[in-house]
């Protein structure tokens, strides 16, 4: 009986150690330093555009899909990015980012559902954006660590992958596709 408990404890410690190792092995933004095109956040996120996305849980199962309308403008080094999310289950939610360019590809930002200040860094065609997001689930508000990675493909298209974690454990992944060249600038309301 005692041997069985020691084996369980050993497996648990091994699992935690491997999880911590995997979490600590993230890509360094400078890896993309000399990769074109140079992702100019102020230029790309300016004006009206649309994006599509999905949320996958820890097992990679798609749990929600959505469309988002974005409207952005900049006054020198300060920008506003208003987002309207239309989820496939009928929910509509809003977020307005107040962004500040701090020089050398560095940005900070605040939003109504973000705890504290978000920070971001651009390098080459990539942009990493990190923040803590408050998410209401039933009658409780939970805080999740968000690690956004955006990659500019060309002048019109950007892919975004976001890891959503709680206590260092990834609980979901969000994928978005932005298309600034798309003629359609509004999400179509689902018909059923």
Secondary structure, DSSP 8 states (H G I E B T S, - for coil): -HHHHHHHHHHHHHHHHHHHHHHH----GGGGTT-SS---HHHHSSEEEEEEEEEEETTS-EEEEEEEEEEEEEETTEEEEEEEEEETTS-EEEEEEEEEEEETTEEEEE-TTEEEEEEEEEETTEEEEEEEEEEEETTEEEEEEEEEEEEE-SSSEEEEEEEEEETTEEEEEEEEEEETT-S--S------
